[in-house]
Amino acid sequence: MTQLIKRFNKNKYKKVLVVDDSIIVRKEVSRYLKLFNLEVLEAKNGKAAKDIILSENISLVISDILMPVMDGFDLIRSIRKNKSFEELPILAMSGVHNSFKAVKILKYGANDFIKKPFSKEELLIRVGNLLNLYDFINQNNKEAKIDSLTKAYDKSILENKIDSLFYIYDKKTVVRIKIKNLRNLNNSLKEEVLVFIADNLRKRIRKNDFLIRYDQDEFLIFMPNTLKEEANIIQKIKNIQLDNNIELIINSSDEGETLAEMIKNACK
């Protein structure tokens, strides 16, 4: 309750766009959001929503999936061409209850998913979490350090940013990638291998994943909103072509009460 009160006070200048072809759903969701001190705009399909996003400073999009003219999948995909997960969070909602659809929605670029029908409490908690994420990342983006060689995030981001993100997401996975035999190479070759692997990892992660230079011979990927069994990145990493004397040791975990504990579990 304390978190919701704090969020209420921060919502005064936030605009949320509600997208649904049902006027009943739009009005109900809008009523809940206005009670949360948010300014609410409405659109009856994805095409109308795109026009509003271009003209208004939107902080969060809440969109249905099955709509005429332009559905939620196409809207999410269109938004993600121009705005990242951090720049514009998306909460998808649908009355179709199956895990395949939920995973598909997240793969298209939604930050979170809520099943219809939902309670006012569940909606406001999810909205509050996404707005907290939006505020936090935009506040701290300029402070994030980048490793000069690999262009991955510096390890300090774990303490400065990701430790806080850890508690925002219900589901999260940590993947650790250790480069076996890297320390046996000379400095020039070592740098080439690190840059090559970092580039390949970057091509394989999603837009909302964090690639981190964790140690001299190790990378870490923090995957929000993902369970270990859903982390398709692991197989993609195994497909990276390397010289015979270099090997990637990949471990992952979605278990742990803290970020440090989850990272430690990813070694077991």
Buried (B, 14 or more C-beta within 10 A) or exposed (E): EEEEEEBBEEBEEBBBBBBBBBEEBBBBBBEBBEEBBBBBBBBBBBBBBBEBBEEEEBBBBBBBBEBEEBBBBBBBEBBBEEBEBBBBBBBBBBEEEEEEBBBBBBEBBBBBBBBBEEEBEEBBBBBBBBBBBBBBBEEBEEEBEEBEEBEBBBBEBBEBBBEBBBEBBEBBBBBBBBBEEBEEBEEEEBEEBBEBBBBBBBEBBBEBBBBBBBEEBBBBBBBBBBBBEBBBBBEBBEEBEBEEEBEBEBBBBBEBEEBEBBBBBBEE
